[in-house]
Amino acid sequence: MKKISITSIATLSLFAGAAAAAPGDLLAELVPSTAATNDLFGNSISIDGDRVLVGSRGLNKAILFDITDPTAPSELRVYSSLSVYNVGFGASVALEGSNVVISQEGGIEAGVPLFGVSYFNSSSSSLVHQEIGDETRSLTAGSGVAISGTNVLVGESFGFALDRYGDSNSTGVAWFTNATNYAINIVDPLLAEISDSFGFSVDLTSSRAVVGAPNKYELGLLAGTVDVYSTAGVLQQSVIVTDPADRNFGDQFGFSVSIAESSNYLLVGAPGDDEEETNAGAAYLYDLNTNSMVYKFAASDAQSGDNFGYSVELTDQYAIVGAPKAAGPGSSDRGAVYIFDLTTGSEIVKIQPDNTTTSHFYQSFGSSIDSSGSIFVVGASDFFEDNGSAFVFSMMCNDADLAEPFGVLNNFDVSAFTSAWSNNEASADLNGDGIWNFFDLSVFMISYSAGCP
């Protein structure tokens, strides 16, 4: 059996000067087999291990892909609305284990709600359960959905809540349920105002739930706010996130939210922030232990109307922020995604695929983001122009970044490589020649020496 000693790794200094890489290597592009103009494919995304669920609101579908080999993804199955009123199915999607949750966000026609949430089994296309809108119960939306284990959080940003606030305006509510018994626990905003759009964005971990209200009327219309709840069997009121001191008219703070399972961080998007340029956007990182802001992120090349913060995703090491209206080659709203280091707050890389390497003329890249392990996926839903796409990227900063947390090189990566190399596993064949020898070790040592940015 081949052996590598830790002393071998100590020779990394011999390779000083190698260029460091950053996360964001494009692995694959996901395109539906049923692609059509204005299908909005990529408007929502959820990833669980080697499976990616992509919403296609324009097609009223959600499509599940297998990315076991990210360079050769395959379409597993298509989920469709069973409602008579087939409007907006796929507005938001959530995937974990055997559970698939898909929202339908449309409108009200002749007094009949066109909203709802559908539950499917990930191993088939069979409908397991469906909650259709009921205005008297405020179940009239499904703006955002999130899942953790079997717990499900559903946002209803257009919920009327007539019996709660005595008006017919869409304050919004959320409901906390379970994918096994579907019992519903209605959750009101901690401080309610009319037309808050509470529930427009949601995220959920095993211990916390987060609900955004981007149209919250404070400091001016559409200033926005975010509520955080603890989860202990039922959703319990916790705290309102300390609003940023610079929050202002039209910021839409809370338009997107992401909370990490393994840390106490919360990431909040505010795509209407004007500090850099008008509607250039911003994202805020919070420490929930202290309920204090850690960083305010903005694009290094911010331009008016970028809507940076339209989508956000938090990993162990990075904050990933979408700006779907950022300019790019041949279009004023090509879209871009920016990755920031959580330790330093610095921008690591801007990602904007070369349009010549994609299957078609993409737009609105960054309209949705999700991550799992060493992979993150970005939607480009191509508003009003063409069929959409979803792009699969590597989270690893270079060839030596083989173990979690990705984005950091340490002894876990050394152990992962030595184990894989000794057992002739594909992850250690770093030069791709099908042979596990000193050349692979050399590649690892060069990459490890370069470090992560």
C-alpha positions in Angstrom: 0.0 0.0 0.0 1.2 3.5 -0.8 2.0 5.7 2.2 2.3 9.4 2.7 3.7 10.9 5.9 2.9 14.2 7.3 6.5 15.1 6.9 6.0 15.0 3.1 3.5 17.7 3.5 6.1 19.8 5.4 7.9 20.1 2.1 5.2 22.4 0.8 7.5 25.4 1.2 9.4 24.1 -1.9 6.4 25.1 -4.0 6.0 28.6 -2.6 4.8 31.1 -5.2 2.1 29.0 -6.8 -1.1 31.0 -7.7 -4.0 30.7 -5.4 -7.4 29.8 -6.8 -10.9 30.8 -5.6 -14.2 29.0 -5.4 -16.3 29.3 -8.5 -15.1 26.7 -11.1 -18.1 26.0 -13.4 -18.9 22.3 -13.3 -22.2 22.1 -15.3 -25.2 23.9 -16.6 -28.6 22.6 -15.9 -31.3 23.1 -18.6 -34.7 21.5 -18.6 -35.7 19.1 -21.4 -38.9 21.0 -21.6 -37.3 24.4 -22.0 -39.5 27.2 -23.3 -39.4 30.9 -23.7 -40.2 32.8 -20.5 -40.1 29.5 -18.4 -38.3 31.3 -15.6 -36.3 28.1 -15.0 -33.9 28.9 -12.2 -36.1 31.3 -10.3 -35.7 29.1 -7.2 -33.2 26.4 -6.3 -32.7 23.8 -3.5 -29.8 21.4 -3.3 -29.4 18.4 -1.1 -26.2 16.3 -1.5 -26.0 15.2 -5.1 -29.5 16.3 -6.1 -30.7 19.8 -7.2 -34.3 20.9 -7.4 -34.9 23.8 -9.7 -38.2 25.8 -9.9 -39.6 26.9 -13.3 -42.4 29.2 -12.4 -43.1 30.1 -16.0 -43.6 26.4 -16.9 -45.5 25.7 -13.6 -43.0 23.0 -12.9 -40.0 22.0 -10.7 -37.3 19.7 -12.0 -35.1 17.4 -10.0 -31.5 16.7 -11.3 -28.9 14.2 -10.3 -25.4 15.8 -10.1 -23.5 12.8 -8.7 -21.1 13.5 -11.5 -21.5 17.3 -11.7 -19.9 17.4 -15.2 -22.7 15.1 -16.5 -25.9 16.0 -14.7 -29.1 14.1 -15.5 -32.8 15.0 -15.2 -34.5 12.7 -12.7 -38.1 13.8 -12.6 -40.5 16.6 -13.1 -43.0 17.9 -10.5 -46.2 19.6 -11.8 -49.1 21.4 -10.2 -52.2 19.3 -9.8 -54.3 22.4 -9.2 -57.0 23.4 -11.6 -55.6 26.9 -11.5 -52.0 26.2 -12.6 -50.4 29.5 -11.8 -46.9 30.2 -10.4 -46.1 26.6 -9.4 -42.4 26.5 -8.6 -42.1 30.0 -7.1 -40.1 28.5 -4.3 -38.7 25.0 -3.7 -37.2 23.0 -0.8 -35.5 19.6 -0.9 -34.2 17.5 1.9 -34.0 13.7 2.1 -37.2 12.2 0.8 -39.2 15.5 1.1 -39.9 17.9 -1.8 -41.8 21.0 -1.0 -43.0 23.4 -3.8 -45.0 26.6 -3.5 -47.5 27.9 -5.9 -47.9 31.7 -5.9 -50.4 33.1 -8.2 -53.4 35.2 -7.3 -57.1 35.1 -6.5 -59.6 34.5 -9.3 -63.4 34.7 -8.6 -62.7 34.4 -4.9 -60.7 31.2 -5.4 -57.1 31.3 -4.0 -54.4 30.3 -6.5 -51.8 29.8 -3.8 -50.7 26.7 -2.0 -47.9 24.4 -1.1 -47.4 20.8 -2.4 -45.5 18.0 -0.8 -43.9 15.3 -2.9 -41.7 12.3 -2.4 -38.3 12.8 -3.9 -38.2 9.2 -5.2 -41.2 9.7 -7.4 -43.4 12.4 -8.8 -46.4 11.4 -6.6 -48.2 14.1 -4.6 -48.1 13.3 -0.9 -50.0 16.3 0.5 -51.3 19.7 -0.6 -52.3 22.9 1.2 -54.5 25.0 -1.0 -55.1 28.7 -0.1 -57.8 29.5 2.3 -58.3 33.2 2.9 -60.1 32.7 6.2 -57.0 30.9 7.6 -54.6 33.2 5.9 -53.2 30.3 3.8 -53.1 32.4 0.7 -49.5 32.3 -0.4 -46.3 30.3 -0.4 -43.8 33.0 -1.2 -40.9 31.2 0.4 -40.4 27.7 1.6 -37.6 26.1 3.6 -37.0 22.7 5.2 -34.8 21.3 7.9 -35.2 17.6 8.7 -39.0 17.2 8.5 -39.8 20.7 9.7 -41.1 23.0 7.1 -41.4 26.8 7.1 -43.7 28.5 4.6 -43.9 32.3 4.1 -47.2 33.9 3.1 -46.2 37.4 2.2 -49.7 38.1 0.8 -51.6 36.6 3.7 -54.4 38.9 4.7 -54.7 37.9 8.4 -58.1 39.7 8.6 -58.8 38.5 12.1 -55.5 39.6 13.5 -55.1 43.2 12.4 -58.6 44.4 11.4 -57.7 45.4 7.8 -57.7 43.8 4.4 -54.1 44.6 3.6 -51.5 41.9 3.1 -49.5 42.1 6.3 -48.2 38.6 5.7 -47.8 35.6 8.0 -45.7 32.4 8.1 -46.6 28.9 9.1 -44.4 26.2 10.7 -45.4 22.7 10.0 -44.0 19.2 9.6 -43.7 17.0 6.5 -45.1 14.0 8.5 -48.3 15.2 10.0 -48.8 18.7 8.3 -50.1 20.3 11.4 -49.9 24.1 11.0 -48.7 26.6 13.5 -49.4 30.1 12.3 -46.7 32.6 13.0 -47.4 36.3 13.2 -44.8 39.1 12.7 -43.3 40.3 16.0 -44.3 43.8 15.1 -46.9 43.9 12.4 -47.7 46.6 9.9 -49.9 46.5 6.8 -48.4 45.5 3.5 -45.1 44.3 5.2 -44.8 41.2 2.9 -43.8 39.2 6.0 -42.9 35.8 4.7 -41.5 36.9 1.4 -38.2 35.2 2.3 -37.7 32.4 4.8 -34.9 30.0 6.0 -34.8 27.3 8.6 -32.3 25.3 10.6 -32.8 22.7 13.4 -32.7 25.5 16.0 -33.8 28.7 14.3 -36.3 30.1 11.8 -35.9 33.4 9.9 -38.6 35.4 8.2 -38.0 38.5 6.1 -40.5 41.3 5.6 -38.9 43.5 2.9 -41.8 45.9 2.6 -41.9 46.7 6.3 -43.0 50.3 6.7 -40.3 51.8 8.9 -38.1 54.7 8.1 -40.1 55.0 4.9 -41.9 52.5 2.6 -40.1 49.3 1.8 -37.3 49.7 4.4 -37.8 46.1 5.5 -37.0 44.0 8.5 -36.2 40.4 9.6 -37.6 38.3 12.5 -35.8 35.4 14.0 -37.5 32.6 15.9 -36.3 29.6 17.9 -37.6 26.2 17.0 -38.4 23.8 19.8 -41.1 21.6 18.4 -43.1 24.7 17.7 -42.0 28.1 16.5 -41.4 30.5 19.4 -40.9 34.2 19.3 -37.3 35.3 19.6 -35.9 38.6 18.4 -36.2 41.1 15.6 -32.8 41.4 14.0 -31.2 44.7 14.9 -31.9 46.9 11.8 -28.8 48.4 10.2 -28.3 52.0 11.1 -28.1 53.0 7.5 -31.4 51.3 6.5 -33.5 53.6 4.5 -36.4 54.2 2.1 -36.7 51.4 -0.5 -33.8 49.2 0.8 -36.0 46.1 1.1 -33.9 44.7 3.9 -35.0 41.1 4.3 -35.7 40.5 0.6 -33.5 37.4 0.9 -32.3 35.6 4.0 -29.9 32.7 4.7 -29.0 31.1 8.1 -26.2 28.6 8.6 -26.8 25.4 10.5 -23.2 25.2 11.8 -22.8 28.8 13.0 -24.6 31.7 14.5 -24.5 33.8 11.4 -27.4 35.2 9.5 -27.1 36.8 6.0 -29.7 39.3 4.9 -30.1 40.9 1.4 -31.2 44.4 0.8 -31.3 44.8 -3.0 -32.6 48.4 -2.9 -29.8 49.8 -0.8 -28.5 53.0 -2.3 -25.2 53.5 -0.4 -23.0 52.7 -3.4 -25.4 53.6 -6.2 -29.2 53.8 -6.5 -30.5 50.3 -6.0 -27.0 48.9 -6.3 -27.9 46.8 -3.2 -26.2 45.4 -0.2 -26.1 42.3 2.1 -25.6 42.3 5.9 -24.0 39.6 8.0 -25.2 39.2 11.6 -24.0 37.3 14.6 -27.2 36.0 16.2 -25.4 35.4 19.6 -25.0 39.1 20.0 -27.7 40.3 17.6 -25.1 42.6 16.1 -24.0 43.3 12.5 -20.6 41.9 11.6 -20.2 43.1 8.0 -22.0 45.0 5.4 -21.2 43.6 2.0 -21.3 45.5 -1.3 -20.0 44.6 -4.8 -16.6 46.1 -5.6 -17.9 47.2 -9.0 -21.4 48.3 -7.8 -23.5 50.0 -10.3 -27.0 51.6 -10.2 -29.8 49.0 -10.5 -27.6 45.9 -9.9 -29.9 44.6 -7.1 -27.0 43.0 -5.2 -28.6 41.1 -2.3 -31.6 39.8 -4.4 -30.4 36.4 -3.4 -28.0 35.2 -0.6 -26.5 32.0 0.6 -24.4 31.4 3.7 -21.8 28.6 4.0 -19.3 27.7 6.7 -16.7 30.0 5.1 -18.4 32.2 2.6 -21.2 34.6 2.0 -22.5 34.3 -1.6 -24.6 37.2 -2.9 -26.5 37.4 -6.2 -26.9 40.6 -8.2 -29.2 39.5 -11.1 -29.3 42.9 -12.8 -25.5 43.5 -12.9 -24.3 44.4 -16.3 -22.3 42.0 -18.4 -21.2 41.3 -22.0 -24.0 42.2 -24.3 -26.6 43.0 -21.7 -27.4 45.5 -18.9 -28.9 42.7 -16.7 -26.6 39.8 -17.4 -26.3 39.2 -13.6 -23.4 38.3 -11.3 -22.6 36.5 -8.1 -20.0 37.7 -5.5 -18.3 35.5 -2.9 -17.0 37.1 0.4 -14.8 35.6 3.1 -16.7 35.4 6.5 -13.4 35.9 8.5 -12.1 39.0 6.8 -15.3 40.3 5.1 -13.3 40.8 1.9 -14.6 40.0 -1.6 -12.9 36.9 -3.0 -14.3 36.6 -6.5 -17.0 37.8 -8.8 -18.6 35.1 -10.9 -20.2 35.8 -14.3 -20.2 32.9 -16.8 -18.7 33.5 -20.2 -21.8 33.6 -22.4 -20.0 31.8 -25.2 -19.6 28.7 -23.1 -23.3 28.4 -22.0 -26.1 26.7 -23.9 -27.9 30.0 -24.7 -27.9 33.7 -24.0 -28.5 33.7 -20.2 -29.7 36.6 -18.1 -30.5 37.3 -14.5 -27.7 35.2 -13.3 -27.9 35.3 -9.5 -31.7 35.2 -9.2 -31.4 32.3 -6.8 -28.5 30.5 -4.9 -28.2 27.4 -2.8 -25.3 25.3 -1.6 -24.4 21.8 -0.2 -21.0 20.6 0.8 -18.5 21.3 -2.0 -21.1 22.5 -4.5 -23.2 25.7 -5.0 -25.8 26.3 -7.6 -26.9 29.6 -9.1 -30.1 30.3 -11.1 -30.3 32.5 -14.2 -34.0 32.7 -14.7 -33.9 35.0 -17.8 -36.8 37.3 -17.0 -38.8 38.2 -20.1 -36.2 37.0 -22.6 -35.4 33.4 -22.9 -35.5 30.0 -21.2 -33.5 29.9 -18.0 -30.6 27.9 -16.6 -29.0 26.8 -13.4 -25.2 26.7 -13.1 -23.3 24.2 -10.8 -20.1 25.5 -9.3 -17.4 24.1 -7.1 -17.0 25.5 -3.6 -13.4 24.2 -3.3 -10.8 26.9 -3.6 -8.3 24.6 -5.3 -7.3 20.9 -5.8 -6.2 20.5 -2.2 -9.5 21.7 -0.7 -10.9 18.2 -0.2 -12.7 18.3 3.2 -15.1 20.6 5.0 -15.0 23.4 5.8 -14.4 24.2 2.2 -12.4 27.4 1.6 -9.9 26.6 4.3 -6.8 24.3 4.0 -5.9 22.4 7.1 -5.1 18.9 8.4 -8.6 17.7 7.4 -7.6 18.2 3.8 -4.3 16.4 4.3 -6.1 13.5 5.9 -8.7 13.4 3.2 -6.0 13.3 0.5 -3.8 10.7 2.1 -6.7 8.4 2.7 -8.1 8.8 -0.9 -4.6 8.5 -2.4 -3.8 5.3 -0.5 -7.1 3.7 -1.6 -6.9 4.8 -5.2 -10.0 7.0 -5.0 -10.9 9.4 -7.8 -10.7 12.5 -5.6 -6.9 11.9 -5.2 -6.2 11.4 -8.9 -5.4 15.1 -9.1 -3.8 15.1 -12.5 -6.5 12.9 -14.0 -4.3 10.2 -15.6 -5.9 7.3 -13.8 -2.7 6.5 -11.9 -2.1 7.4 -8.2 1.6 8.3 -7.9 4.0 11.1 -7.0 2.5 13.4 -9.7 -0.8 13.6 -7.7 1.1 14.3 -4.5 2.9 17.1 -6.3 -0.3 18.6 -7.5 -1.7 18.4 -3.9 1.4 20.0 -2.4 1.5 22.8 -4.9 -2.2 23.6 -4.3 -1.8 23.3 -0.5 1.2 25.7 -0.6 -0.8 28.2 -2.7 -3.5 28.2 0.0 -7.0 29.6 -0.2 -7.5 33.3 -0.8 
